[in-house]
């Protein structure tokens, strides 16, 4: 017998297949016009029913029920078109775990304990991303009327710790903790500015470390997005940030609405960036290197340099940022180019810039800034406190 729903019906046929049927307007004689299709599984039939109802502008029935598998198909078709290619690709990868675990389960029966069991078997990063993907799908179910509320909202999950490796602390505990900061100090930034001069990624690096831009924002900057203005008698380079360039999407909108902003560059990075911007035409990118090549190019700057006389031109910049100190350690430890944004945030904080202003410069909220970008110098604060309390001279 067909299961009746406000949207239509799903029925198992004698041959074992499933038929979904839905009304779509009326015929010329006034009789209802019905559309139907056959599928191998009930989940496929349910998915088609909701997708077709969505196209017809109908609201799904809260009591009709839907599997997570069917919901995900609807999400991909509708919401997926409005997400960036990168985000949707990541969600597809992360949703495989949930679809394997309870893809055939009704979404109204998905509970926090079910989700917690799966999260407990993941790494820290995978758990965070997987939970975000599932929550996005369930929130979508709420917006289209398939759920009354997202069962994940308001529940605190136990995410596995990203625990440091014990042997790092046994070797050099101070280095293990300080390296986890993943930022360069002022001397390292200035050293890099000398070494990177003239390299293809110089403009992008300047924009990231001098203005706190995301890498994809730095790669999207054009000549017309750069201007030089006078502020309090000082020449300042300003950047108009409004688009991003990624390997998957050549040009797209910025990550969030807050990311559209005008930001001033620190000196001496601003002066050098202005010089580089003068070398290209109005709508040409200041950094000519594509987003698909930037990661490999940046890594090569820190690799062992090629010493052969016959080094190909493509490897001429290999090891350009690699310098060793008297102990054989690199003076510029490798950090992803994206960490230059964090470096900028830390430098601005050390200079006394208010956290609220620092966050606005980076295009996100102060809460996000505190969690991911700002690195307070507790040692300097402790010394200053001791002096104020007159505990030391």
C-alpha positions in Angstrom: 0.0 0.0 0.0 1.2 3.5 -0.8 2.2 5.6 2.1 0.2 8.8 1.8 1.8 12.1 2.4 0.8 15.7 2.0 3.4 15.9 -0.9 2.5 12.7 -2.6 3.1 9.0 -2.0 5.8 6.3 -2.1 4.8 2.7 -2.9 6.6 -0.6 -3.3 5.6 -2.3 -6.5 5.3 -6.1 -7.1 8.6 -6.2 -8.9 10.4 -4.9 -5.8 11.0 -1.4 -7.1 9.6 1.8 -5.5 7.3 4.3 -7.1 6.9 7.9 -6.1 3.9 9.9 -7.2 3.0 13.6 -6.7 0.3 15.9 -8.0 1.4 18.6 -10.4 -1.4 21.0 -11.3 -4.6 19.9 -13.2 -5.3 18.8 -16.7 -7.6 20.6 -19.2 -10.6 18.6 -18.0 -10.0 19.7 -14.4 -8.7 16.4 -13.2 -5.5 16.4 -11.2 -2.3 15.8 -13.2 0.1 13.3 -11.4 3.7 12.8 -12.0 5.4 9.6 -11.0 8.8 7.8 -11.3 10.2 4.4 -10.3 13.4 3.8 -8.3 15.5 0.9 -7.0 15.3 2.0 -3.4 12.8 3.7 -1.1 15.4 6.4 -0.2 15.8 7.3 -3.9 12.0 7.5 -4.2 11.8 9.8 -1.1 14.5 12.0 -2.4 12.8 12.4 -5.7 9.5 13.2 -4.0 11.0 16.0 -1.9 13.1 17.4 -4.7 10.1 17.5 -7.0 7.9 19.1 -4.3 10.7 21.7 -3.7 10.7 22.5 -7.4 7.0 22.9 -7.4 7.2 25.3 -4.4 5.5 22.9 -1.9 6.4 22.7 1.7 7.5 19.2 2.9 5.4 17.4 5.5 7.0 17.2 9.0 5.3 13.9 9.5 6.3 12.4 6.2 9.8 11.4 7.3 13.0 11.5 5.4 16.3 9.6 5.5 19.6 11.4 5.9 20.6 10.0 2.5 17.5 11.6 0.9 18.1 14.9 2.7 21.7 15.0 1.5 20.7 14.6 -2.1 18.2 17.5 -1.7 20.9 19.6 0.1 23.4 19.0 -2.8 20.8 20.0 -5.4 19.5 23.1 -3.7 21.9 24.5 -1.1 25.0 23.1 -2.8 24.6 25.5 -5.7 24.9 28.5 -3.3 28.0 27.3 -1.5 31.6 27.7 -2.8 33.1 24.8 -4.7 35.7 24.3 -2.0 33.1 24.2 0.9 30.8 21.8 -1.0 33.6 19.5 -1.9 34.7 19.4 1.8 31.1 18.7 2.9 30.7 15.8 0.4 33.9 14.2 1.8 32.8 14.7 5.4 29.2 13.5 4.9 30.4 10.1 3.8 31.0 9.2 7.4 27.5 10.1 8.4 25.9 8.4 5.4 27.8 5.2 6.1 26.8 5.4 9.8 23.1 6.2 9.5 22.3 7.3 6.0 19.1 5.2 6.0 17.9 6.5 9.3 15.1 9.0 9.5 16.5 12.5 10.2 14.0 13.0 13.0 15.7 10.0 14.8 19.2 11.4 14.7 20.3 12.2 18.3 23.4 13.8 19.9 24.5 10.4 21.3 24.5 8.8 17.9 26.6 11.7 16.6 28.9 11.6 19.6 29.7 7.9 19.0 31.0 8.7 15.5 32.9 11.8 16.6 34.8 9.8 19.3 36.5 7.7 16.6 37.8 10.7 14.6 40.8 12.9 14.9 40.3 16.4 16.3 40.2 18.2 13.0 38.0 15.6 11.3 35.5 15.7 14.1 35.2 19.5 14.0 34.7 19.5 10.2 32.4 16.5 10.1 30.1 17.9 12.8 29.9 21.2 10.9 28.9 19.4 7.7 26.2 17.4 9.4 24.9 20.4 11.3 24.6 22.3 8.1 22.5 19.6 6.5 20.2 19.4 9.5 19.8 23.1 9.7 18.8 23.1 6.0 16.2 20.4 6.9 14.8 22.9 9.4 14.6 25.7 6.8 12.6 23.6 4.4 10.3 22.3 7.0 11.6 18.7 7.4 12.6 19.2 11.0 11.3 21.4 13.8 14.8 22.0 15.2 18.4 21.0 14.6 19.1 18.3 17.2 22.8 19.3 17.3 22.2 22.9 18.3 22.6 23.6 22.0 24.5 20.3 22.6 28.1 20.3 23.7 30.0 17.5 22.0 33.2 15.9 23.3 35.7 16.5 20.5 38.9 14.4 20.7 41.9 16.5 21.8 44.6 17.6 19.4 47.2 16.4 21.9 50.8 17.4 21.3 53.2 14.5 20.9 54.9 13.6 24.2 58.3 13.2 22.7 58.3 16.9 21.6 58.1 17.9 25.3 60.8 15.4 26.3 63.1 16.9 23.6 62.6 20.6 24.1 59.4 21.6 26.0 59.8 25.3 25.4 60.3 24.9 21.7 57.3 22.5 21.5 55.0 25.1 23.1 56.4 28.2 21.4 56.5 26.6 17.9 52.8 25.8 18.4 52.2 29.5 18.1 52.9 29.3 14.4 53.8 32.9 13.8 57.1 34.7 13.0 58.5 37.5 15.1 59.5 41.0 13.8 63.1 40.0 13.0 62.0 37.0 10.9 59.4 39.1 9.1 62.0 41.7 8.1 64.4 39.0 7.1 61.8 37.4 4.8 61.1 40.8 3.3 64.7 41.0 2.1 64.8 37.5 0.8 61.5 37.4 -1.0 62.1 40.6 -3.0 61.4 39.9 -6.6 59.9 36.5 -6.2 56.5 35.7 -7.7 54.8 35.4 -4.4 56.2 38.6 -2.9 52.9 40.7 -3.5 50.7 38.0 -1.9 53.1 37.7 1.1 53.2 41.5 1.6 49.4 41.7 1.6 49.1 38.8 4.1 51.8 39.9 6.6 51.3 43.7 6.0 47.5 43.8 6.0 46.3 40.5 7.5 44.6 39.3 4.3 43.7 35.7 3.7 45.8 34.1 0.9 42.9 33.9 -1.5 42.1 37.6 -0.9 45.7 38.6 -1.5 45.7 36.7 -4.8 42.5 38.4 -6.0 43.8 42.0 -5.6 44.1 44.0 -8.7 45.8 47.3 -9.4 42.5 49.2 -9.0 42.1 47.7 -5.5 45.2 49.5 -4.3 45.6 53.2 -3.5 48.0 55.5 -1.7 46.5 58.1 0.6 47.9 60.7 3.1 46.8 60.2 6.8 48.1 62.7 9.4 51.0 63.6 7.1 51.9 60.0 6.4 51.5 58.1 3.1 49.5 54.9 3.6 48.7 52.1 1.2 45.1 50.9 1.4 43.6 47.7 -0.1 40.0 47.3 -1.1 39.2 43.7 -0.2 36.1 42.3 -1.9 36.9 39.1 -3.8 38.9 36.0 -3.4 40.8 33.7 -5.8 41.1 29.9 -5.1 42.3 26.9 -6.9 38.7 25.7 -7.4 37.2 29.0 -8.2 39.2 31.6 -10.1 37.3 34.5 -8.6 34.5 34.5 -6.0 33.0 36.5 -3.2 34.9 36.9 0.0 34.4 34.3 2.8 31.9 36.4 4.9 30.1 39.7 4.6 32.5 41.1 7.2 35.4 40.3 4.9 34.5 43.1 2.4 36.6 45.9 3.8 39.2 48.6 3.3 42.4 47.9 5.2 45.6 49.8 5.6 49.0 48.2 5.3 51.8 48.3 7.8 55.0 50.0 6.8 57.4 49.2 5.2 55.2 46.5 3.5 52.8 49.2 2.2 55.4 51.2 0.3 56.8 48.1 -1.4 53.4 46.8 -2.3 52.5 50.1 -3.8 55.7 49.9 -5.9 54.7 46.5 -7.2 51.1 47.6 -8.0 52.4 50.3 -10.2 53.9 47.7 -12.5 50.5 46.2 -13.6 47.5 47.7 -15.4 44.1 48.5 -13.7 42.3 45.2 -13.7 45.4 43.0 -13.7 46.3 41.0 -10.6 49.2 42.5 -8.6 50.3 38.9 -7.8 50.5 37.0 -11.1 50.9 33.6 -9.6 47.7 31.5 -9.8 46.0 30.1 -6.7 46.6 26.5 -7.9 50.4 27.1 -7.9 50.9 29.3 -4.9 51.1 26.5 -2.3 53.8 24.5 -4.1 55.7 27.7 -4.9 55.7 28.8 -1.3 56.9 25.3 -0.1 59.7 25.4 -2.6 61.0 28.6 -1.2 62.0 26.7 2.0 63.3 23.5 0.3 66.9 22.5 -0.2 68.2 24.7 -3.0 69.3 23.1 -6.3 73.1 23.3 -6.7 73.4 21.8 -10.2 74.5 24.1 -13.0 71.7 22.7 -15.1 68.9 23.6 -12.7 65.7 24.1 -14.7 64.2 27.6 -14.7 61.1 26.3 -12.9 63.3 25.5 -9.9 65.4 28.6 -9.9 63.6 30.0 -6.8 63.9 26.7 -4.8 65.4 27.4 -1.4 65.1 31.2 -1.8 64.0 31.7 1.8 66.2 29.0 3.3 69.0 30.4 5.5 70.7 28.5 8.4 72.0 29.9 11.6 75.3 28.9 13.3 73.7 25.8 14.7 72.3 24.6 11.4 68.7 25.6 12.1 66.7 27.6 9.6 66.4 31.2 10.5 62.9 31.2 8.9 61.1 28.1 10.0 58.6 27.0 7.4 55.0 28.2 8.0 52.2 28.0 5.5 51.6 31.3 3.7 48.2 31.4 5.4 49.9 31.8 8.8 51.2 35.3 7.7 47.7 36.5 8.5 48.1 35.2 12.1 51.5 36.8 12.2 50.0 40.2 11.2 47.4 39.9 13.9 50.0 39.1 16.6 52.2 42.0 15.5 49.3 44.4 15.7 48.4 43.1 19.1 52.0 43.6 20.3 51.9 47.1 19.0 48.9 47.8 21.3 46.1 47.8 18.7 42.8 47.1 20.3 41.5 43.6 19.7 38.2 45.0 18.3 40.1 47.0 15.7 42.4 44.1 15.0 39.5 41.8 14.4 37.8 44.3 12.0 41.0 44.6 10.0 41.0 40.9 9.5 37.3 40.7 8.5 35.9 38.7 11.4 34.4 39.0 14.9 36.5 39.7 18.0 35.5 36.3 19.4 36.9 34.5 16.4 40.1 36.7 16.6 40.7 35.7 20.2 40.2 32.0 19.4 42.3 31.7 16.3 44.5 34.7 15.6 45.6 36.7 18.6 48.7 35.5 20.5 49.1 37.4 23.8 52.6 37.9 25.1 52.1 36.8 28.7 55.8 37.2 29.5 55.9 40.9 28.7 52.6 41.3 30.6 54.1 39.6 33.6 57.2 41.7 33.7 55.1 44.9 33.3 52.8 43.7 36.1 55.8 43.1 38.5 57.0 46.7 37.8 53.6 48.2 38.4 53.3 46.3 41.6 56.8 47.4 42.6 57.9 43.9 43.0 61.1 44.6 41.0 63.1 47.7 40.1 
